[in-house]
Amino acid sequence: MISGKVTHYVSLSLLILAMAGTAFAHHSFAVFDHTRSLTLKGTVTRWQWSNPHAYLDIDVKDAEGVKHYTLELTSINMLQRTGWRSNMIKAGDEISAVAAPLLSGQPGGLLLALTFANGETKELPVPAIQTFKRTEQE
């Protein structure tokens, strides 16, 4: 009977450790390029104010046509503490976004700053934002 309890506790402990590793990995910025940034000028197609992260989808026109980008933001809790609101962005808005691109090369990234059509710029409350190098658009 004692060995059954020990096996149960060891199994439970391993499960908890595995889940903790997954939780820490979720909050990593390792999928984003810290060495450069993109400046994307486009039209908002979707603004998703949700947990655990908000998302901004934009269409960017270039010489090849239109490319769709999905940009990840921090948690809505962090956003609200720095003045962001769920109704401040709408589909159809023209914006300029500075983002750390995905390392995979897919059209997406981590939103670092946003400039609205009226010229107002808002930085994002990204932990360790200083580790993301800002580069001029080519």
C-alpha positions in Angstrom: 0.0 0.0 0.0 2.8 2.4 0.8 4.5 1.9 -2.6 1.2 2.7 -4.4 1.0 6.0 -2.6 4.6 6.8 -3.3 4.0 6.0 -7.0 0.9 8.2 -7.0 2.8 11.2 -5.4 5.8 10.8 -7.7 3.5 10.7 -10.8 1.5 13.7 -9.5 4.8 15.6 -8.9 6.1 14.9 -12.4 2.8 16.0 -13.9 2.9 19.3 -11.9 6.5 19.9 -13.0 5.6 19.2 -16.7 2.7 21.7 -16.5 4.8 24.4 -14.8 7.4 24.1 -17.7 4.6 24.6 -20.2 3.3 27.6 -18.3 6.7 29.3 -18.3 7.3 28.5 -22.0 4.0 30.2 -22.9 5.3 33.6 -21.7 8.6 33.4 -23.6 9.4 35.9 -26.3 11.9 33.5 -28.0 9.7 33.2 -31.1 10.3 36.9 -32.0 13.4 38.4 -33.6 15.1 40.6 -31.0 17.6 42.0 -33.5 15.3 43.9 -35.9 11.9 45.4 -36.2 9.4 46.0 -38.9 7.3 49.1 -39.5 4.0 48.1 -41.0 1.5 50.6 -42.4 -1.9 49.2 -43.1 -5.5 48.7 -42.4 -6.9 47.0 -39.3 -8.9 43.9 -40.2 -9.5 42.6 -36.7 -8.8 43.7 -33.1 -9.1 40.9 -30.7 -9.3 42.0 -27.0 -8.9 38.6 -25.3 -7.0 36.7 -22.7 -4.3 35.6 -22.4 -3.2 38.1 -25.1 -4.8 40.7 -27.4 -4.2 40.4 -31.2 -4.2 42.9 -34.0 -4.6 41.8 -37.6 -3.7 44.2 -40.4 -3.5 44.2 -44.1 -0.3 45.8 -45.5 -0.1 46.7 -49.2 3.3 46.3 -51.0 4.5 45.8 -54.5 3.3 42.2 -54.6 -0.2 42.9 -53.4 -1.6 42.7 -49.9 0.0 40.7 -47.0 -2.0 39.9 -43.9 -0.1 40.2 -40.5 -1.2 39.0 -37.1 0.5 40.9 -34.3 0.5 39.7 -30.7 0.2 42.1 -27.8 0.6 41.5 -24.1 -2.2 40.7 -21.7 -5.3 42.9 -21.5 -4.6 43.4 -17.8 -1.1 44.9 -18.7 -2.6 46.9 -21.6 -5.4 48.4 -19.4 -2.9 49.5 -16.8 -1.1 51.6 -19.4 -4.2 53.2 -20.9 -5.2 50.8 -23.6 -8.9 50.1 -24.1 -11.0 47.6 -26.0 -12.7 50.2 -28.1 -9.6 52.2 -29.2 -9.0 50.3 -32.4 -11.6 49.3 -35.0 -11.6 47.3 -38.2 -10.9 49.8 -41.0 -8.6 52.0 -39.0 -5.4 53.0 -40.8 -2.4 52.5 -38.5 1.4 52.2 -38.4 2.8 49.4 -36.3 6.3 48.7 -35.1 6.7 44.9 -34.5 9.4 42.4 -33.7 8.9 39.9 -36.5 8.5 36.1 -36.0 11.7 34.2 -36.4 9.9 31.7 -38.7 9.5 34.4 -41.4 5.7 34.1 -41.2 3.8 37.5 -41.5 3.4 38.2 -37.8 5.2 39.4 -34.7 5.1 41.1 -31.4 3.6 44.6 -31.4 6.0 47.1 -29.8 4.3 50.4 -30.7 1.3 51.7 -32.6 0.7 55.0 -34.3 -2.9 56.0 -35.1 -4.1 58.0 -38.1 -4.3 61.1 -35.9 -0.5 60.8 -35.1 -0.9 59.5 -31.5 1.6 56.9 -30.7 1.3 54.3 -28.0 4.1 52.0 -26.7 3.2 48.6 -25.5 3.9 47.3 -21.9 6.1 44.5 -23.2 8.3 43.1 -20.4 12.0 43.7 -21.3 11.0 45.8 -24.3 14.6 47.2 -24.4 15.8 43.8 -25.6 14.1 44.4 -28.9 16.3 46.4 -31.3 14.4 49.0 -33.4 15.6 49.1 -37.0 14.7 51.5 -39.8 12.4 50.2 -42.5 14.2 49.3 -45.7 
